[in-house]
Amino acid sequence: MSIFDYTLKEIQAKLHNKELTVTDLVAASYDQIDRVEEELKSFITLNKEAALAQAKQLDQETNDTNNPLFGIPVGIKDNVLTKGLKTTGASKMLSNFDDPLFDATVVEKLNDAKTVMIGKLNMDEFAMGSSTENSAFSTTHNPWNIDYVPGGSSGGSAAAVAGREVFFSLGSDTGGSIRGPSSYCGVVGMKPTYGLVSRFGVIAFASSLDQVGTITKTVEDNAHVLQAIAGQDPMDQTTVAVDVPNYQDTLKDGVKGLKIAVPKEFLAEGVSEEVKQSVLDALKVYEDLGATWEEVTLPHSKYAVAAYYIISSGEASANLARFDGIRYGHRSENATDMIDLFKKSRSEGFGAEVKRRIMFGTLTQSAGYYDDYYHKAQQARRLIKADFDQLFEKYDVVIGPTTPTTAFKIGEQIDDSLTMYANDLLTIPVNLAGVPAISIPSGFSAETGLPFGLQIIGKHFAEDTVFRTAYAFEQATDHHTKRPNLGGAK
């Protein structure tokens, strides 16, 4: 049995019983990276020397078995600031940002839990993309078939967990950027309620939509990690003062009597027949477990993709204005004056997709266009949120596929922006509404062998119900036990 097949709690028991050391865990991560990284390209920067030194130090401590994260190797998406370790956002613009002055709050919390940071994970530049093909450094590959994309923008975060390079990872989710890669890579990815997890120290894409979340092999592991990073942060005024429950208390309570809503829009045109069938098969499992489901409608979800790209691009235009070649980041060496410096630094530093969204966002927020586009998009967002609020008056969770299809081949959609954007049509409404959602493995394509993902959506701050629903399905099936045949993880 591979060391990576153990759950976090099982690892803690082995550490406590001296069957393993933290150094063993960290060495196993770097050994696996050596075996598979040339194929996967999950990482941008490794932290090997510091990680091994930290592991030796932790081996001198007595681990608390009540802390399931003690000594666990973790990968961090490269838009999350890490003091002393390069943070690039996968952009040429920040390729020289070698030493951030502070850790993001989520990194501080993982440090407090005594995890070990293995390195920074690849992503679409500034989190803009659905395939991790927009990175300035490399394209990440899907561990199940390296000819296919891992999803994006947190593709490196999902591929590293699926490829057994780390035990869990952090990603960020603006329109599906955790759940999409988790679906494509056959792992568990949670996007929490907006405001549950601090965004302080996370490079902003769209501030009203971004949310840090967790990627793991199992639902129980995911609940442990979210428990560690959730909570109000005085450095982030969008975090909410709510009590974070112990997700383990209700995780195994089952789903008898649970009421499930299945939006017909989530199984409509554009969703492959295999994906539809995987959802119907999952609903049969829930029926056998004592839950009930009904078909419902989210009537305004048809506006979600358009509203999302208007709102997110508008916010990106404002957030990325700070990258001007003056204070930090890439600075052109060919400028003749200040205005020329702005133009050339940004032209040279940003990739094509980032430029596209900046220009679109600037247009939609400009005089003469704001009311016709940005204001209407915000109105649509309010209606989408109201649709969810209405459903949750009667139902406990909403269930559907995470993505319309399994992963597509690298290079297949990169030049077709509209098709690429449509890959997030099932995940985007969740971000617009600000509710939590998880993607869990729900089967494999008979045609390609690639994973399907089941998306479970809950009420605001009802992560405990989402986890309980996901855990029941996971324990009733064996999809999460499947492993990609890549590099012989040990």
C-alpha positions, 0 to 999 in steps of 0.5 A: 500500500502506498504511503499516499493511500493513507488518510490524514488520521491514519498517517497521524496514528503511524507518526504517533506509533513511530511507524513513520517520521515526518522526514519519511513523509516529506521524502516520499513527496519529493521522491514522487515529484522526482518520478512524475514531475517531468510528466505532470509539471504540477509545480512552479517552485519547490521548497525542498531544503527548507521542507526537509529541515522543518521535517527534521525539527518536527520529528523532535516534537511529540505529535498531537493525534488530535491535529490531523495535519501535523507534519503533512506535506502540502502544496500551495497554489502560486497565487497565495503569498508565502514568506521567503518563497517565490510567488508568481501567480504563474505570470511573467509579471511576477517572475521575480517576486522571490521573497514576499514579506508575509504569509497569506492568512491560510498559510499562517494557519497551516503553519500553526497546524505544523504542515510542511510546505513542499512547494508552489503549484502551477496555475493559469496566469492570475487564475484566469483559465480552465485548463492550466494552459495559460501559465507563463511557465509550463502546461500541467498535465492530467495524471490520468492521461498526460495528453489531457488537461487537468482543468484550471485554474488550480490545475497544479493543485489538483494534479499534485494530489491526484499524482500523489506528489502531496497529501493535500493542496490549497487552490482558489476558486473564482468560477470553478477553479477548484471544482473543475480540476478536481473533477478532471483529476478524480479528487475531492475539491471544496469551494467554501462559502464566500467569507468563510476563509480569508483571502488576505495574502491571495493575489486578487483576480475578482475580489467578490468571487475569489475563495480559497479552498481545499483539494484532498483524496477523501472527503474526511481529509477535506473536512480536516483541512477546511477546519484548519483554515476557516474562520474570521480574519481581521485582515480580511473584512469580507470574512464573516463572524460565524462559528465554524462547527467541527465538521467531523461531528456530523460527517458520518450521520448519513443522508436518510431524509435528505432532500436533494434538488437536481436542476434540469439546467445542469443536465441540459444541452452541452452536458455529455450523455456519460456525465448525465448518466453518472449523475443519475447513477449517483442519485440512485445511490442516494435513494438507496441511502434514504435520501429523496430527489426532485427535478427543479429549475434554476431559471436564471442560470442561463445568464451565469456565464455572461454575468460572470465574465463581465463581473470578473473581468471588470474586477480583474481590470481594477485589481491588476492595475497595480502591476505597472512596472513601477513598484514591483514586478516586471519592468520593461527595459525598452521604455522611453518615458513613464507612459511607455514604461506602463504600456511596455511593462504590461504588454510584456508581463501579461499573457494573452488571456489576462490581456483579453480580460483586462481589456474586456473588463475595462470596456464594461466599466467605462462610461457609456457601457457600465449600465448596459453591461456591468450593472445588468450583470450584477442584476443577473447575479442577484437573481441567480442568488435568489434562485438558490435561496428559494431552492434552499427553503425546501431542499438541503442540497443541490446536486449535478455534474461538476463539468459538462464533460470529462477533461479535453486534450491539451491544445484542443480548446486553447484558441476557442475562448467561448468554448473554454469559458463554457467548461465552467457553466455548471460551477459559475452559478455557485460563485455568483451566489456565494454558496459552498460546493464540493466536487467528488469522484463519481465514476469514469468514462468508458471511452477515455477512462477519465474521471467524472465529478459530482457537484454538491451545493449547499446553503450559505455556511452549511459546509457540514451538510455538504461534507455529510452528503459527499461522505455518504456517497463516497463510502457507498462507492469505490471511485475515490479508491482508484489511482492513476497509473503514473510513476508508481507512487510509493 
